[in-house]
Amino acid sequence: MLGDQGYDAGGILGDLEVRGVTAVIPPKRNRKVQLIIGRHPCAPKNLVERGFNKLKRFRGVATRYDKTAESHLGFIVIASARL
């Protein structure tokens, strides 16, 4: 399971371990026992997050200014092409 640093809690990691799920969550800086993970599994998630952050710079996308789903999607396509 991929997750952000906000999911680096003992309870969440313990629950995933009981279920047999491998957690790929970067540890918080203040964690006493630092888990070592590579950056490679987090690279696709990071790429998607950066793309959304670039789209949020456009006010119409960030505030959902358009009233219909079609016009909102159209503005997202135009903003994506501009980027």
CNS distance restraints for C-alpha pairs under 8 A (distance, minus, plus):
assign (resid   1 and name CA) (resid  21 and name CA) 6.80 0.50 0.50
assign (resid   1 and name CA) (resid  22 and name CA) 6.13 0.50 0.50
assign (resid   1 and name CA) (resid  23 and name CA) 4.83 0.50 0.50
assign (resid   1 and name CA) (resid  24 and name CA) 5.79 0.50 0.50
assign (resid   1 and name CA) (resid  25 and name CA) 7.69 0.50 0.50
assign (resid   2 and name CA) (resid  23 and name CA) 6.35 0.50 0.50
assign (resid   2 and name CA) (resid  24 and name CA) 4.97 0.50 0.50
assign (resid   2 and name CA) (resid  25 and name CA) 5.87 0.50 0.50
assign (resid   2 and name CA) (resid  41 and name CA) 7.93 0.50 0.50
assign (resid   2 and name CA) (resid  42 and name CA) 7.19 0.50 0.50
assign (resid   3 and name CA) (resid   7 and name CA) 6.23 0.50 0.50
assign (resid   3 and name CA) (resid  23 and name CA) 7.71 0.50 0.50
assign (resid   3 and name CA) (resid  24 and name CA) 6.57 0.50 0.50
assign (resid   3 and name CA) (resid  25 and name CA) 4.97 0.50 0.50
assign (resid   3 and name CA) (resid  26 and name CA) 7.64 0.50 0.50
assign (resid   4 and name CA) (resid   8 and name CA) 7.49 0.50 0.50
assign (resid   4 and name CA) (resid  25 and name CA) 5.88 0.50 0.50
assign (resid   4 and name CA) (resid  26 and name CA) 6.62 0.50 0.50
assign (resid   5 and name CA) (resid  25 and name CA) 6.26 0.50 0.50
assign (resid   5 and name CA) (resid  26 and name CA) 5.52 0.50 0.50
assign (resid   5 and name CA) (resid  27 and name CA) 5.93 0.50 0.50
assign (resid   5 and name CA) (resid  28 and name CA) 5.79 0.50 0.50
assign (resid   6 and name CA) (resid  28 and name CA) 7.95 0.50 0.50
assign (resid   7 and name CA) (resid  12 and name CA) 6.73 0.50 0.50
assign (resid   7 and name CA) (resid  13 and name CA) 7.95 0.50 0.50
assign (resid   7 and name CA) (resid  25 and name CA) 7.16 0.50 0.50
assign (resid   8 and name CA) (resid  12 and name CA) 7.07 0.50 0.50
assign (resid   8 and name CA) (resid  13 and name CA) 6.80 0.50 0.50
assign (resid   8 and name CA) (resid  25 and name CA) 6.48 0.50 0.50
assign (resid   8 and name CA) (resid  26 and name CA) 7.30 0.50 0.50
assign (resid   8 and name CA) (resid  27 and name CA) 5.93 0.50 0.50
assign (resid   8 and name CA) (resid  28 and name CA) 6.72 0.50 0.50
assign (resid   9 and name CA) (resid  13 and name CA) 6.22 0.50 0.50
assign (resid  10 and name CA) (resid  14 and name CA) 5.87 0.50 0.50
assign (resid  11 and name CA) (resid  15 and name CA) 6.10 0.50 0.50
assign (resid  12 and name CA) (resid  16 and name CA) 6.29 0.50 0.50
assign (resid  13 and name CA) (resid  17 and name CA) 6.17 0.50 0.50
assign (resid  13 and name CA) (resid  23 and name CA) 7.09 0.50 0.50
assign (resid  14 and name CA) (resid  18 and name CA) 6.27 0.50 0.50
assign (resid  15 and name CA) (resid  19 and name CA) 6.39 0.50 0.50
assign (resid  16 and name CA) (resid  20 and name CA) 6.23 0.50 0.50
assign (resid  16 and name CA) (resid  21 and name CA) 5.13 0.50 0.50
assign (resid  16 and name CA) (resid  22 and name CA) 7.07 0.50 0.50
assign (resid  16 and name CA) (resid  23 and name CA) 6.97 0.50 0.50
assign (resid  17 and name CA) (resid  21 and name CA) 5.74 0.50 0.50
assign (resid  17 and name CA) (resid  22 and name CA) 6.98 0.50 0.50
assign (resid  17 and name CA) (resid  23 and name CA) 7.97 0.50 0.50
assign (resid  24 and name CA) (resid  37 and name CA) 6.87 0.50 0.50
assign (resid  24 and name CA) (resid  41 and name CA) 7.29 0.50 0.50
assign (resid  24 and name CA) (resid  42 and name CA) 7.72 0.50 0.50
assign (resid  25 and name CA) (resid  37 and name CA) 7.76 0.50 0.50
assign (resid  26 and name CA) (resid  35 and name CA) 7.64 0.50 0.50
assign (resid  26 and name CA) (resid  36 and name CA) 7.96 0.50 0.50
assign (resid  26 and name CA) (resid  37 and name CA) 6.81 0.50 0.50
assign (resid  27 and name CA) (resid  31 and name CA) 6.75 0.50 0.50
assign (resid  27 and name CA) (resid  34 and name CA) 6.27 0.50 0.50
assign (resid  27 and name CA) (resid  35 and name CA) 6.20 0.50 0.50
assign (resid  28 and name CA) (resid  34 and name CA) 7.98 0.50 0.50
assign (resid  29 and name CA) (resid  34 and name CA) 7.90 0.50 0.50
assign (resid  38 and name CA) (resid  42 and name CA) 7.90 0.50 0.50
assign (resid  39 and name CA) (resid  43 and name CA) 6.31 0.50 0.50
assign (resid  42 and name CA) (resid  46 and name CA) 6.10 0.50 0.50
assign (resid  43 and name CA) (resid  47 and name CA) 6.19 0.50 0.50
assign (resid  44 and name CA) (resid  48 and name CA) 6.37 0.50 0.50
assign (resid  45 and name CA) (resid  49 and name CA) 6.22 0.50 0.50
assign (resid  46 and name CA) (resid  50 and name CA) 6.14 0.50 0.50
assign (resid  47 and name CA) (resid  51 and name CA) 6.31 0.50 0.50
assign (resid  48 and name CA) (resid  52 and name CA) 6.40 0.50 0.50
assign (resid  49 and name CA) (resid  53 and name CA) 6.22 0.50 0.50
assign (resid  50 and name CA) (resid  54 and name CA) 6.24 0.50 0.50
assign (resid  51 and name CA) (resid  55 and name CA) 6.40 0.50 0.50
assign (resid  52 and name CA) (resid  56 and name CA) 6.21 0.50 0.50
assign (resid  53 and name CA) (resid  57 and name CA) 6.86 0.50 0.50
assign (resid  54 and name CA) (resid  58 and name CA) 7.88 0.50 0.50
assign (resid  54 and name CA) (resid  83 and name CA) 7.95 0.50 0.50
assign (resid  55 and name CA) (resid  61 and name CA) 6.80 0.50 0.50
assign (resid  55 and name CA) (resid  62 and name CA) 7.60 0.50 0.50
assign (resid  55 and name CA) (resid  76 and name CA) 7.52 0.50 0.50
assign (resid  55 and name CA) (resid  79 and name CA) 6.81 0.50 0.50
assign (resid  55 and name CA) (resid  80 and name CA) 7.05 0.50 0.50
assign (resid  56 and name CA) (resid  61 and name CA) 5.98 0.50 0.50
assign (resid  56 and name CA) (resid  62 and name CA) 4.81 0.50 0.50
assign (resid  57 and name CA) (resid  61 and name CA) 7.87 0.50 0.50
assign (resid  57 and name CA) (resid  62 and name CA) 7.07 0.50 0.50
assign (resid  58 and name CA) (resid  62 and name CA) 6.36 0.50 0.50
assign (resid  58 and name CA) (resid  79 and name CA) 7.33 0.50 0.50
assign (resid  59 and name CA) (resid  63 and name CA) 6.02 0.50 0.50
assign (resid  59 and name CA) (resid  65 and name CA) 7.90 0.50 0.50
assign (resid  60 and name CA) (resid  64 and name CA) 5.66 0.50 0.50
assign (resid  60 and name CA) (resid  65 and name CA) 5.01 0.50 0.50
assign (resid  60 and name CA) (resid  66 and name CA) 7.02 0.50 0.50
assign (resid  60 and name CA) (resid  75 and name CA) 7.62 0.50 0.50
assign (resid  61 and name CA) (resid  65 and name CA) 6.96 0.50 0.50
assign (resid  61 and name CA) (resid  72 and name CA) 7.20 0.50 0.50
assign (resid  61 and name CA) (resid  75 and name CA) 7.24 0.50 0.50
assign (resid  61 and name CA) (resid  76 and name CA) 6.61 0.50 0.50
assign (resid  64 and name CA) (resid  72 and name CA) 7.02 0.50 0.50
assign (resid  65 and name CA) (resid  72 and name CA) 7.75 0.50 0.50
assign (resid  66 and name CA) (resid  71 and name CA) 6.09 0.50 0.50
assign (resid  66 and name CA) (resid  72 and name CA) 5.32 0.50 0.50
assign (resid  67 and name CA) (resid  71 and name CA) 7.29 0.50 0.50
assign (resid  67 and name CA) (resid  72 and name CA) 7.35 0.50 0.50
assign (resid  68 and name CA) (resid  72 and name CA) 6.30 0.50 0.50
assign (resid  69 and name CA) (resid  73 and name CA) 6.06 0.50 0.50
assign (resid  70 and name CA) (resid  74 and name CA) 6.09 0.50 0.50
assign (resid  71 and name CA) (resid  75 and name CA) 6.19 0.50 0.50
assign (resid  72 and name CA) (resid  76 and name CA) 6.30 0.50 0.50
assign (resid  73 and name CA) (resid  77 and name CA) 6.23 0.50 0.50
assign (resid  74 and name CA) (resid  78 and name CA) 6.26 0.50 0.50
assign (resid  75 and name CA) (resid  79 and name CA) 6.03 0.50 0.50
assign (resid  76 and name CA) (resid  80 and name CA) 5.97 0.50 0.50
assign (resid  77 and name CA) (resid  81 and name CA) 6.13 0.50 0.50
assign (resid  78 and name CA) (resid  82 and name CA) 6.20 0.50 0.50
assign (resid  79 and name CA) (resid  83 and name CA) 6.28 0.50 0.50
